[in-house]
Amino acid sequence: MKIFVRTGVPILAIAFWLTANIACTNSPASPSPTVAASESTRVMHADAEPSSTPSQPTEFLASGPIIVENEVDVTAQRDGLVAKILAEPGTAVKKAQLLATLDDRQISADLEAARAKTRSTENDLRNWEAEAKVLESDYARAQKMWEAQIIPKEQLEHARYKAESDQWDVKRVSELLTNAKATEQSLELETEKTRIAAPFDGVVARRYVRAGQSVVKNDRLFWVTAVAPLRIRVTLPEKFLGRVRPGIVVGITTVQSSDLRRYSAKVIEVSPVVDPSSDTIEVLAELTGDTAGLRPGMRADVHVANVP
């Protein structure tokens, strides 16, 4: 741009005009490099700021029921009529202690008859065995007499046949005695089935029958459960495989109860395989120490040290 300076125009006016033209050539939409750099710096600082994440819990909780190993329904082993009830729910019982009895009058009568038959057959067998010894002795004497030519051979053969025949009678009566004893044992077993007994030490949890009630084979009569040792079975994610091993101690807390105590349990069994349908392993632990506040069937939480 050519600037013509007229003669007589003041120098100060020319300088003012140049400054105004230079300012107009700068676009207001384009920020200065200093401002742009400052904004870029602020964006970088915002992106570099780390995001806050919640910390991983130190314990993993798995819920399961408290169980006992021995817990069964005691059922009727034969048809019959309940004669007596000898245990009620809540009764502590010992192994083989009677819980109830069925009417056994007919079986007892049959058993006595079978025992009498066994005794009679035993006496018959003794009689046949004694006679067999006599005939064996007669045959031995006849053999000597025949050798001395005192008796004919026909008499010797007769003595031999009698001795052999008696031996067969001994075997026949011996078989009868075996059958009589088998019948007696069968009736004794049926008599035992009329005596409903506790299968192990524990407590009667439920009673399903009453005196005078007719029952058939496999009907439930009582529910008997042991009271110790208490155990808990839970499932854990696959990541705990190799970390949870038999012998380690875990914490136990109840779920529904107001009991805030923390119990201890020792892991006694860990499934060696992973369930492919749920990617879990099964763990069995046995409670130790004071377990007075716990009962079979209660639901509890197992506290296991967490793993990444």
Beta strands, then each sheet from edge to edge (+ up, - down):
strand 1: 59-68
strand 2: 71-75
strand 3: 80-85
strand 4: 92-93
strand 5: 98-102
strand 6: 195-197
strand 7: 202-207
strand 8: 214-215
strand 9: 220-225
strand 10: 230-237
strand 11: 249-254
strand 12: 263-270
strand 13: 280-288
strand 14: 299-305
sheet 1: 1+ 10- 13+ 12- 11+ 14- 1+
sheet 2: 2+ 9- 7+ 4-
sheet 3: 6+ 5- 3+ 8-
end
